[in-house]
């Protein structure tokens, strides 16, 4: 048994010299190295942008979705969507721990875990797709995966159902980053606020901005906002197409008396929402692009093209303590837990 690179570069097939995430193909042989963890996979939670693209390509047909997913893994050795560049995460049971890691990590064989690194860098083998839950981007499979030495994970909590925990942990970076970014008294806009990550961001934004702040919730239809309004997490609601940048900017300007927003969080899982976010942000404000559908060239050059000086942050799925922050929301908010249980568990 050999020792691998902590970041998994020993499994990169092409191109050589890159890390596992940007690699076009990695080795998904399930014989582990001394510093790897083997997982029996139960469920894949596909990244929202990725699953939306796959569903559209498959025209909603389940057999075609299976074919596309199996094809991605066969070609790349991982579930790394070639269109969106994103993956998702998984839950499973620890099957085997490499000898170099035993006693150094808080895991034992048989533990149920959720991986907190993207499927786009995780060696994966799918033997069979058992069930596709199209409404929540989850796919039950028979298969195995490898977690590198550098890979982070969370033990599944005993007080939260597995599928519910998986759904929340998949987007844990968004509410945790929101908590870090938003300060008391600020005006915050959440694009795609009625979605899974959006509601969690609303919750943290409301807490951080406080009574002197203003939180604005934007989604594409009145129907999508119905359940969000019941949570009472926002001061203002906007129904708008986030790809229509001028419409969004006009409505945000109206709600903020022309002052615009200090912080804009982008959770929309479709393309071409960059300029709506940038136009809605005041000079010197911050846009956090959590969505993996973001085109960062469009964002950078678009801001330059309208001479807008804003800070733009790439949606890092990790920040310290992000898993516990996301799960804690379900413990603190009975209303959100009830809604998420209905939608995702």
N, C-alpha and C positions, 0 to 999 in steps of 0.2 A: 504493500500500500504506500503510495507516494504522497508527499505534501504538496498542496497547491498554493498558488498565490492568494493572499487573503482577499483580494478583490475579484478573484475568479478569472484572471487573464489566462490561466493555464487551459481554460476551456474555449478560448476564442479560436475559431477556425479561420475566419476571414472578416475583415482584413487584419493582418497581424499588427500588433502594436497598439490596438485600441482596447478599451475596457469592454466588459461584457454587454453593457447597455447599448452603445452605438454599433456594436458588431452586427454584421449581416448574418452571420451563422456561428453558433456555438455548439460544443459537444454536449449532447444530452444523454450520454451513456450514464446509467444510474449506478455504476460502480463508484463509490465515493472515495475521495482523497482523505488523508488523515485529518484535515481541518475543514471538513464539510459535514452537513447534516442531511440525511435522507428523509423525505417526508412522503407518507401515503396521502395523496390529495383527495379531499372530499368535494370541495366547491371552489370554483374560480369566480371571482367578482371582477368582471371585465370593466376596464375604465370606460366611463360614460361616453367620451368622444369616440373611442374605439368601437364600442358595441353599437352605437348609433350608426357609424359608418358601415359596419358589417351587416347590420339589419337592413339598411337601405340597399346595399349591394345585393343582398339575398332576397330583396323584395318581400321581407318578412317571413319567408318560407323556412321552417325549422331545419329541414334536411339540408338546405343550401347553407344555412348558418353553420351547421355541423361541418359541412364540407370545407367551408372557408376557414374555420378555426383549425381543423385538422391539417389543412394545407399550410397554414402559417407555421404551425409547430413542426411539421415535417420539413419545411424548407429552412427554418431558422433555428430549430432546436429550442425554441422558447416562444411564448405568445407575444410577439412583437409586431403589432399591426404596421404593415409597410406604408399605409396611407397616413395614419395619424402619428405614428412613431411611439405610441403609448401601449400599455399593457393592462395593468390591473393588479390584483393580489389574490391570495388564496388562503383557505383554511385546510388543515389536515392534521394528521397524527404523526409525531416523531417516530420514525421507524428505526433509525440507526444514527448514532453520533460518532463522528470520527475520534480516534483515541487522543488526538492533540487537544480536543475541546472538552473531553470529559473531565468534570471537576472544575472547569474554568467558567462554565456557563450555568445558568439556573434552569437547565432543562434535563429531563430524563426521557428515556424511550417510553412511549405511550402517552406523553403529554399532547394535548390539543393546542395548536397554536395558529395564529394568523401571521403570515409574513407581512412585514411592513416595508418591503422593497418591491419594486415593480416586476411584474411578469415579463417585462421587456428585457430583463437581464437574468431571469431565473431559468436555469435548465429545466425543461419540462418534457414529460412523456405522457401523452394521452392514449390510453388503451381503448377507452369507450366513453362516449358522451351519453349520460343517462337521462338528463332532463335539462331543458332550457327554460328559464323564467325570464321571458323577454321584457316584462314590465319592470324588473329590478336589476337587469344586467347580470344575473347570476346563472352559472352553468355547473351542474353536478356532473362529476366525471369519475371514472376509474383511471388512476394514473399515479405518477410519482414526480417529485421535484427535488431539486438540490438547493440548499441554502448555503451560501459561502460564509466564510469566517467573519467577514465584514457585514453580513446581512443582519438586519434588525428584525425583531419579531415581538409579538405580544402573546402571552398565555391567555387563552379565552377565559373571560370571567365567569364565575359560577352564577352570578345574579342577572346575567343578560343572555337571552337565547343566541345560539351560534350565528344564525343568518342575520339577526339584527346587529350583533357585534361586528360581523364582517362588513356589512353595509356601511356602518359608521367608521370603522377603522380604515376603510378604503379611501375616505376623504378626510382623514384626521388632520392632515397638514393645513387644510383651509381654515377651520375654526381656530386652530392653535396660532397660525400666522395672523389671523384677524385680531386675536387677543393681544399679540405683540405690537401690532401696528396702530390700533385705534387708541386715542387718548381722550380723556374726559373733555366734554364740550365740543368735540368735533362733529362734522357732518359727514355721514357715511352712506354710500350708495352700494347696494348689492345687486349686481346684474345676474339674472337667473336665480332669484332669491327663493323661488318656490320649490327648487330641486333639493336633492339630498344634501349636498354640501352647502347650498344657499341658506337653508333654514338654520343649520348649525352656525354659520357665519353671522346670521341675524342675531342669534342668541348671544354670541360673544360680543358683537358690536354694541348691542343694547346695554350689556353689562359695563363695557369699557367706556362708552361714550357718556353714560350716566344721564340723569334727568336734564342736564343742561345741553346735552348733545342732540343730534337729529339723525335718525336712521331711516333711510328710504329703501323701499322694497320694489324691485322692478321684475316683472315677468311678462310673458308674451300674451296671456289671455286673462280675462276676468275669472274664468273658471279655475285657472291654475292658482289664482290668488285666494280663492275662497277659504281653503284650509289654513293658509298662512295668517289671514286676518284674525282668525279665531285665537291665534297664539299671542296676539297683542305685543309683537316685538318691534313694530315699526311705527314711525310718526307719519309716514306718507307712503302712498302706494301708486305705482305707475304701471299702466298696461301699455306695452310698446314692443315693437320688434327690435331687438338689440342690434340687428344688422342695419337698421335705419338710423344712422348716426345723428342726423339732423333732428329727426323726430325726438329721439331720446334726449339730446342736448337741450332742445326747447322745453321739454316737459320738466327736466331737472332744473333748468334755469328758473322756470315759473315757480317750482316748489321751494326754491332756495333764495328767492328774490334777487336772482342774478349773481349770487355769490358762488355758486357751484359747490363742489364737494372737496373736503380735505382728503378723504380716502375713498377709492372705488375698488371693489372686489369683483372680479369677473369669474363667474362660475358657469357661464353658458357653454353648452357642449357642441356648438356649431361654429363654423368659421365666420369671419368678417364682422366681429363685434369689437375689434380693437379701437376704432375711431369713436364709437359711441362712448366708450370708457374714457378716452383721452379728452374728448370735448366736454365731458361732464366734470372733469377735474380742474380745480382752480390752479393758478400758477403756483408752483412750488409744492403742489399736492402729490399724492402717491397713488399709483395704480398697481394693484396686485393681480397678476394674470394667473389665477389658479387653473383655468381651463387648459387642457392639453390640445384643444382645437385652435389655440392662439397661433397666429403667424407673427413671429417676433420681428421679421423684416418689415411687415406692414405697420406694426406698432412703432418701430423706431423711425422709419422713413416718413410715416404718416404724421407723427408728432413734429418732426422737422419741417414737414411741408406746411403746417399751420402755425409755425413758430410758437410751439407750446412747450414751456419748460416745466416738465413734470418728472417725478421719479417713477421709474417703471421696474417692477420686481417680477422676476420669473417665478412661476409657481413651484417652489421647492416643496415636495411632498413630505419633507421631514423637517421638524424643528423639535428641540428638546422637550420631552414630555407630551408630545402630541397625541399619542394613543390614550393616555390617561385623561387628558383634557377633553377629548371627544367622548369617551365613555362616561365621563363625569356629567356631561350635559344630560344624558339619559337618566342619570340618578337624581339630578337636581330638578329637571323639568318633567313633571308627570304628563303634561300636555304633549310635549314633543315625543316622549317615549310612547305614549298611546298612539300618536299619529304614525310614528315609524314602525311600531309593531303591526299596525294595520297595513302599512305599505310594503314593508320589507321582511317581516318575520312570518 
